Amino acid sequence: MKLAIKVGFSPWQWRRPGIATAVRAFDPWLLFSAVSLLAIGFLMITSASMEVSDKNYGSPFYHAFKHAAFMVVALVVATGVFMVPMRFWQQTGHWWLLVGFVFLVLVLIPGIGREVNGSSRWIRLGPINIQASELAKFCMMLYMAGYLVRRLDEVRTRLSGFLKPMLVLSLFICLLLLEPDFGAVVVLGGMVLGMIFLSGMVLWQFLLVVLGAIAAAVIMVISSPYRWERVTSFWNPWADPFGAGYQLSQAQIAFGRGEWFGLGLGNSVQKLFYLPEAHTDFVFSVLAEELGLIGALTVVLLFAVLVMRIFYIGRRAEEEGLRYSAYVAYGIGTMFAGQALINIGVNAGVLPTKGLTLPLVSYGGSSLLVCMSMLAIMARIQLDRYRLQTGTKGASA
């Protein structure tokens, strides 16, 4: 005897997924890699922040407890995001673009934006800090996916289809440079270009635009003494190990001390006030010191699995006619891959220093909320694919 359970309707009158159906939404490899990264991140944040927490707040587990609270909130938010149909995001994409723009403007207003280390990137909302760039990247992704669905033929056949969203992207980039947040500019630009390329843009036009973007990035680096100092210190951090090259040199020391199997969890020396931002931007260096090359490569492998499964789900969604879902998946995959690549590259000393967190691993409420929301959207896309394959109502293109 079969037991049928009927679940109610959402506020938008779309059908909520039942428990049995919702289980199908979770790709096992995607779920495994995401949960593993979250668990590793919590362990490393706890280890890397104990001394800083004890000195600044009188409790060695202050940052660990706070990150645990972020994880609970992010899980609740992700559950809510999962319940929202993709049709809702598609129909409200222009409003999300406006939300991202407003936050990027607000963060630049004195008294609203919170300045840390010379950059105004955060907005204080009660007990939490919202990083405007994280929300802006998420909003731009939702808008771009909808634009590609509406203007796909124009994007594939005419250069004007590409130039129109570039005007919107340029406005966001200008606001990000005023913070300044050059790392977010690189991730945001790479995400938009990746989404357009994967939608089927003509290759020679895409390569032309990429060359133009690289030229613009070089000009921005050369024209800014601050960015130029970052680049020159990256070339040889040991030329000024106590000045401009301090973070990179300390990160490389952490990698060297870790060797193959690391010093053991909790035994890092560099986290003892030698390596700045040890539990945020440079948590991967502490991981390499405590877990060694094997541990570091394990994290890289988990990110590779995560990104590959995201692109796989997106590709299958496109083949099944869920174009909006596919383009959102491409944006999410590009964002995860780009941000992880840059953060790991910076920690390993192969890229100039950038203020980017490692998704799902670094300490930070804004990054965790956005990453968990994106994974919830991926679960929703997988659910729509399952419904489409089984003939169940609720899938949206």
ROMARMAR-758953 format. One line per 8 residues: number of its first residue (from 1); their letters; for each residue x negated, y negated, z of C-alpha. Coordinates in nm, 2 decimals, always signed. Each point is the difference from the previous one (the first is absolute). Example, Ala and Ser with C-alpha at 12.3 -4.5 7.8 and 13.67 -1.06 7.14 Angstrom:
2
1> as> -1.23:+0.45:+0.78 ~ -0.14:-0.34:-0.07 $
This chain:
397
1> mklaikvg> +0.00:+0.00:+0.00 ~ -0.14:-0.33:-0.11 ~ +0.02:-0.31:+0.22 ~ +0.05:-0.32:-0.20 ~ -0.10:-0.33:+0.18 ~ +0.13:-0.32:-0.15 ~ -0.20:-0.31:+0.08 ~ +0.15:-0.35:-0.01 $
9> fspwqwrr> -0.07:-0.29:-0.23 ~ -0.26:-0.27:+0.02 ~ +0.09:-0.37:+0.04 ~ -0.04:-0.03:-0.38 ~ +0.25:+0.28:-0.06 ~ -0.27:+0.23:-0.13 ~ -0.02:+0.36:+0.12 ~ -0.25:+0.08:+0.27 $
17> pgiatavr> -0.20:+0.31:-0.04 ~ +0.10:+0.30:+0.21 ~ -0.26:+0.17:+0.22 ~ -0.05:+0.30:-0.23 ~ -0.02:-0.22:-0.30 ~ -0.23:-0.25:+0.17 ~ -0.25:+0.28:+0.07 ~ -0.05:+0.04:-0.37 $
25> afdpwllf> -0.11:-0.36:-0.02 ~ -0.33:+0.06:+0.17 ~ -0.27:+0.12:-0.23 ~ -0.21:+0.24:+0.22 ~ -0.34:-0.12:-0.12 ~ +0.10:-0.37:+0.03 ~ +0.14:+0.06:+0.34 ~ -0.31:+0.20:+0.12 $
33> savsllai> -0.25:-0.26:-0.12 ~ +0.20:-0.30:+0.14 ~ +0.05:+0.16:+0.34 ~ -0.37:+0.11:+0.01 ~ -0.11:-0.35:-0.07 ~ +0.23:-0.15:+0.26 ~ -0.13:+0.25:+0.26 ~ -0.36:-0.06:-0.09 $
41> gflmitsa> +0.06:-0.38:+0.01 ~ +0.15:+0.02:+0.35 ~ -0.29:+0.20:+0.13 ~ -0.26:-0.23:-0.15 ~ +0.17:-0.32:+0.11 ~ +0.01:+0.14:+0.35 ~ -0.36:+0.09:-0.01 ~ -0.12:-0.32:-0.17 $
49> smevsdkn> +0.20:-0.25:+0.21 ~ -0.06:+0.13:+0.35 ~ -0.29:-0.23:+0.09 ~ +0.16:-0.30:-0.16 ~ +0.33:+0.06:+0.16 ~ -0.16:+0.05:+0.35 ~ -0.20:-0.32:-0.03 ~ +0.28:-0.22:-0.14 $
57> ygspfyha> +0.31:+0.15:+0.17 ~ -0.12:+0.20:+0.29 ~ +0.13:+0.33:-0.14 ~ -0.20:+0.23:-0.24 ~ +0.33:+0.11:-0.16 ~ +0.15:-0.34:-0.07 ~ -0.04:+0.02:-0.38 ~ +0.08:+0.37:+0.00 $
65> fkhaafmv> +0.33:-0.05:+0.17 ~ +0.08:-0.30:-0.22 ~ -0.07:+0.20:-0.31 ~ +0.21:+0.28:+0.13 ~ +0.29:-0.25:+0.03 ~ -0.07:-0.12:-0.35 ~ +0.03:+0.36:-0.12 ~ +0.33:+0.05:+0.17 $
73> valvvatg> +0.14:-0.33:-0.14 ~ -0.14:+0.09:-0.35 ~ +0.17:+0.34:+0.02 ~ +0.33:-0.16:+0.08 ~ -0.03:-0.25:-0.28 ~ -0.11:+0.27:-0.24 ~ +0.31:+0.20:+0.09 ~ +0.22:-0.30:-0.08 $
81> vfmvpmrf> -0.19:-0.06:-0.33 ~ +0.05:+0.37:-0.10 ~ +0.38:-0.04:+0.04 ~ +0.01:-0.29:-0.25 ~ +0.06:+0.11:-0.36 ~ -0.25:-0.11:-0.27 ~ +0.28:-0.18:-0.17 ~ +0.01:-0.25:+0.29 $
89> wqqtghww> -0.37:-0.09:-0.04 ~ +0.04:-0.03:-0.38 ~ +0.30:-0.24:+0.03 ~ -0.17:-0.22:+0.26 ~ -0.35:-0.01:-0.14 ~ +0.01:-0.37:-0.07 ~ +0.10:-0.07:+0.36 ~ -0.29:+0.20:+0.13 $
97> llvgfvfl> -0.23:-0.20:-0.22 ~ +0.14:-0.32:+0.16 ~ -0.06:+0.15:+0.35 ~ -0.36:+0.08:-0.09 ~ -0.05:-0.36:-0.13 ~ +0.16:-0.16:+0.31 ~ -0.23:+0.20:+0.23 ~ -0.31:-0.10:-0.20 $
105> vlvlipgi> +0.10:-0.36:+0.04 ~ +0.09:+0.02:+0.36 ~ -0.33:+0.15:+0.10 ~ -0.18:-0.31:-0.14 ~ +0.21:-0.24:+0.22 ~ -0.19:-0.12:+0.31 ~ +0.18:+0.12:+0.31 ~ +0.16:+0.29:-0.17 $
113> grevngss> -0.29:+0.18:-0.16 ~ -0.25:+0.15:+0.25 ~ -0.37:-0.05:-0.09 ~ -0.25:+0.27:+0.08 ~ -0.37:-0.01:-0.10 ~ +0.06:-0.29:-0.23 ~ +0.30:+0.15:-0.19 ~ +0.36:-0.08:+0.05 $
121> rwirlgpi> +0.17:+0.34:-0.09 ~ +0.24:+0.07:+0.29 ~ +0.33:-0.13:+0.12 ~ +0.08:+0.05:+0.37 ~ +0.35:+0.16:+0.05 ~ +0.04:+0.07:+0.37 ~ -0.24:+0.27:+0.11 ~ -0.12:+0.09:-0.35 $
129> niqasela> -0.19:-0.17:-0.28 ~ +0.13:+0.03:-0.35 ~ -0.27:+0.00:-0.27 ~ +0.16:-0.19:-0.29 ~ -0.22:+0.16:-0.27 ~ +0.12:+0.36:+0.10 ~ +0.36:-0.10:-0.04 ~ -0.07:-0.20:-0.32 $
137> kfcmmlym> -0.16:+0.31:-0.17 ~ +0.30:+0.21:+0.09 ~ +0.25:-0.27:-0.13 ~ -0.20:-0.05:-0.33 ~ +0.01:+0.38:-0.06 ~ +0.38:+0.01:+0.03 ~ +0.04:-0.29:-0.23 ~ -0.25:+0.12:-0.26 $
145> agylvrrl> +0.17:+0.35:-0.02 ~ +0.33:-0.17:-0.08 ~ -0.16:-0.23:-0.25 ~ -0.16:+0.29:-0.19 ~ +0.34:+0.18:-0.02 ~ +0.17:-0.31:-0.13 ~ -0.27:-0.11:-0.24 ~ -0.17:+0.33:-0.09 $
153> devrtrls> +0.03:-0.04:-0.38 ~ -0.15:-0.35:+0.02 ~ -0.28:+0.11:+0.22 ~ -0.09:+0.28:-0.24 ~ +0.03:-0.20:-0.32 ~ -0.08:-0.36:+0.07 ~ -0.26:-0.19:+0.21 ~ +0.27:-0.23:+0.13 $
161> gflkpmlv> +0.14:+0.29:+0.20 ~ -0.32:+0.02:+0.19 ~ -0.06:-0.37:+0.04 ~ +0.33:-0.08:+0.17 ~ -0.07:+0.21:+0.32 ~ -0.36:-0.13:-0.01 ~ +0.14:-0.35:+0.07 ~ +0.17:+0.13:+0.32 $
169> lslficll> -0.31:+0.19:+0.10 ~ -0.22:-0.31:-0.05 ~ +0.22:-0.19:+0.24 ~ -0.04:+0.27:+0.26 ~ -0.38:+0.01:-0.06 ~ -0.03:-0.37:+0.05 ~ +0.18:+0.02:+0.34 ~ -0.22:+0.30:+0.10 $
177> llepdfga> -0.32:-0.19:-0.09 ~ +0.11:-0.29:+0.22 ~ +0.01:+0.22:+0.31 ~ -0.27:+0.13:-0.12 ~ +0.06:+0.37:-0.06 ~ -0.20:+0.10:-0.31 ~ +0.03:+0.37:+0.08 ~ +0.38:-0.02:-0.01 $
185> vvvlggmv> -0.03:-0.18:-0.34 ~ -0.20:+0.30:-0.14 ~ +0.25:+0.26:+0.13 ~ +0.30:-0.20:-0.12 ~ -0.14:-0.07:-0.34 ~ -0.11:+0.36:-0.04 ~ +0.34:+0.13:+0.10 ~ +0.18:-0.22:-0.25 $
193> lgmiflsg> -0.24:+0.08:-0.29 ~ +0.02:+0.37:+0.09 ~ +0.38:+0.00:-0.01 ~ +0.01:-0.18:-0.34 ~ -0.26:+0.23:-0.15 ~ +0.18:+0.31:+0.12 ~ +0.32:-0.13:-0.14 ~ -0.15:+0.03:-0.35 $
201> mvlwqfll> -0.17:-0.33:-0.09 ~ -0.21:-0.01:-0.31 ~ -0.35:+0.11:+0.09 ~ -0.20:-0.28:-0.18 ~ +0.22:-0.27:+0.16 ~ -0.04:+0.16:+0.34 ~ -0.38:+0.01:-0.04 ~ +0.00:-0.36:-0.11 $
209> vvlgaiaa> +0.19:-0.11:+0.31 ~ -0.22:+0.21:+0.23 ~ -0.31:-0.17:-0.14 ~ +0.16:-0.34:+0.06 ~ +0.09:+0.10:+0.36 ~ -0.36:+0.11:+0.06 ~ -0.13:-0.33:-0.14 ~ +0.24:-0.19:+0.22 $
217> avimviss> -0.11:+0.20:+0.31 ~ -0.37:-0.07:-0.08 ~ +0.08:-0.37:-0.03 ~ +0.18:+0.00:+0.33 ~ -0.29:+0.17:+0.17 ~ -0.26:-0.24:-0.14 ~ +0.20:-0.31:+0.07 ~ +0.04:+0.08:+0.37 $
225> pyrwervt> -0.31:-0.01:+0.23 ~ +0.18:+0.22:+0.25 ~ +0.07:+0.28:-0.26 ~ -0.34:-0.04:-0.16 ~ -0.16:+0.05:+0.34 ~ +0.20:+0.32:+0.04 ~ -0.12:+0.13:-0.33 ~ -0.37:-0.08:+0.06 $
233> sfwnpwad> +0.01:+0.15:+0.34 ~ +0.15:+0.31:-0.15 ~ -0.30:+0.04:-0.24 ~ -0.24:+0.01:+0.29 ~ +0.16:-0.01:+0.34 ~ -0.33:+0.06:+0.17 ~ -0.14:-0.33:-0.13 ~ +0.20:-0.16:+0.27 $
241> pfgagyql> +0.11:+0.28:+0.24 ~ +0.11:-0.24:+0.28 ~ +0.17:-0.25:-0.22 ~ +0.19:+0.04:-0.33 ~ -0.09:+0.37:-0.03 ~ +0.09:+0.09:+0.36 ~ +0.32:+0.20:-0.05 ~ -0.13:+0.20:-0.30 $
249> sqaqiafg> -0.33:+0.08:+0.17 ~ +0.18:+0.12:+0.32 ~ +0.24:+0.21:-0.21 ~ -0.29:+0.16:-0.18 ~ -0.17:+0.08:+0.33 ~ +0.33:+0.17:+0.11 ~ -0.01:+0.21:-0.32 ~ -0.36:+0.09:+0.05 $
257> rgewfglg> +0.05:+0.10:+0.36 ~ +0.29:+0.23:-0.09 ~ -0.20:+0.22:-0.23 ~ +0.18:+0.32:-0.11 ~ +0.23:+0.08:+0.30 ~ -0.01:-0.32:+0.21 ~ -0.07:-0.08:+0.36 ~ +0.34:+0.14:+0.12 $
265> lgnsvqkl> +0.33:-0.17:+0.06 ~ -0.04:-0.30:+0.24 ~ -0.38:+0.00:-0.02 ~ -0.05:-0.29:-0.24 ~ -0.27:-0.25:+0.09 ~ +0.09:-0.27:-0.26 ~ +0.35:-0.05:+0.15 ~ -0.17:-0.13:+0.32 $
273> fylpeaht> +0.03:-0.36:-0.12 ~ -0.26:+0.05:-0.28 ~ +0.25:+0.05:-0.29 ~ +0.26:-0.28:-0.02 ~ +0.36:+0.10:-0.08 ~ -0.09:+0.36:+0.09 ~ +0.37:+0.10:+0.04 ~ +0.14:-0.19:-0.30 $
281> dfvfsvla> -0.20:-0.07:-0.32 ~ -0.30:+0.22:+0.10 ~ +0.17:+0.30:+0.17 ~ -0.13:+0.22:-0.29 ~ -0.36:-0.08:+0.11 ~ +0.08:+0.12:+0.35 ~ +0.16:+0.31:-0.14 ~ -0.31:+0.07:-0.21 $
289> eelgliga> -0.22:-0.04:+0.31 ~ +0.21:+0.22:+0.22 ~ +0.12:+0.26:-0.25 ~ -0.29:-0.01:-0.25 ~ +0.00:+0.03:-0.38 ~ +0.24:+0.30:+0.02 ~ +0.26:-0.21:+0.19 ~ -0.04:-0.29:-0.23 $
297> ltvvllfa> +0.04:+0.22:-0.31 ~ +0.31:+0.16:+0.16 ~ +0.17:-0.34:+0.02 ~ -0.10:-0.08:-0.36 ~ +0.15:+0.34:-0.11 ~ +0.32:-0.07:+0.19 ~ +0.04:-0.34:-0.17 ~ -0.07:+0.17:-0.34 $
305> vlvmrify> +0.28:+0.25:+0.07 ~ +0.24:-0.28:+0.12 ~ -0.06:-0.21:-0.31 ~ +0.02:+0.29:-0.25 ~ +0.33:+0.12:+0.14 ~ +0.14:-0.35:-0.02 ~ -0.10:-0.03:-0.36 ~ +0.13:+0.35:-0.07 $
313> igrraeee> +0.34:-0.08:+0.15 ~ +0.01:-0.33:-0.20 ~ -0.08:+0.18:-0.32 ~ +0.26:+0.26:+0.05 ~ +0.26:-0.27:+0.09 ~ -0.08:-0.18:-0.33 ~ +0.04:+0.33:-0.20 ~ +0.34:+0.04:+0.17 $
321> glrysayv> +0.12:-0.34:-0.09 ~ -0.05:-0.17:+0.33 ~ -0.21:-0.29:-0.14 ~ +0.04:-0.24:+0.29 ~ -0.10:+0.26:+0.25 ~ -0.30:+0.10:-0.22 ~ -0.13:-0.35:-0.02 ~ +0.04:-0.05:+0.37 $
329> aygigtmf> -0.20:+0.32:+0.06 ~ -0.27:-0.12:-0.24 ~ -0.03:-0.32:+0.20 ~ -0.01:+0.18:+0.33 ~ -0.27:+0.24:-0.13 ~ -0.21:-0.28:-0.14 ~ +0.03:-0.19:+0.33 ~ -0.10:+0.29:+0.22 $
337> agqalini> -0.29:+0.09:-0.23 ~ -0.13:-0.35:-0.04 ~ +0.01:-0.09:+0.36 ~ -0.15:+0.33:+0.12 ~ -0.27:-0.03:-0.27 ~ -0.10:-0.35:+0.10 ~ +0.00:+0.06:+0.37 ~ -0.20:+0.32:-0.02 $
345> gvnagvlp> -0.24:-0.17:-0.25 ~ -0.05:-0.29:+0.23 ~ -0.07:+0.23:+0.30 ~ -0.24:+0.21:-0.20 ~ -0.18:-0.31:-0.13 ~ +0.08:+0.04:-0.37 ~ +0.24:-0.30:-0.01 ~ -0.02:-0.35:+0.14 $
353> tkgltlpl> +0.17:-0.06:+0.33 ~ +0.38:-0.05:-0.02 ~ +0.26:-0.04:+0.27 ~ +0.21:+0.30:-0.10 ~ +0.13:+0.27:+0.23 ~ -0.02:+0.37:-0.08 ~ +0.37:+0.11:-0.07 ~ +0.15:+0.22:+0.28 $
361> vsyggssl> -0.34:+0.01:+0.18 ~ -0.10:-0.35:+0.11 ~ +0.16:-0.19:+0.29 ~ +0.27:-0.25:-0.11 ~ +0.38:-0.01:+0.03 ~ +0.07:-0.18:-0.33 ~ -0.21:+0.25:-0.21 ~ +0.15:+0.30:+0.18 $
369> lvcmsmla> +0.36:-0.13:-0.05 ~ -0.05:-0.06:-0.37 ~ -0.18:+0.33:-0.06 ~ +0.26:+0.20:+0.19 ~ +0.28:-0.18:-0.20 ~ -0.17:+0.08:-0.33 ~ -0.03:+0.37:+0.10 ~ +0.37:-0.01:+0.09 $
377> imariqld> +0.08:-0.13:-0.34 ~ -0.21:+0.28:-0.15 ~ +0.22:+0.25:+0.20 ~ +0.31:-0.17:-0.14 ~ -0.13:+0.03:-0.35 ~ -0.07:+0.37:+0.06 ~ +0.36:+0.04:+0.14 ~ +0.14:-0.17:-0.31 $
385> ryrlqtgt> -0.19:+0.24:-0.22 ~ +0.14:+0.30:+0.19 ~ +0.35:-0.14:-0.03 ~ -0.04:-0.05:-0.37 ~ -0.14:+0.35:-0.05 ~ +0.28:+0.16:+0.20 ~ +0.28:-0.22:-0.13 ~ +0.06:-0.16:+0.34 $
393> kgasa> +0.14:-0.36:-0.01 ~ -0.21:-0.28:+0.13 ~ -0.30:-0.02:-0.24 ~ -0.07:-0.34:-0.14 ~ -0.22:-0.10:-0.29 $
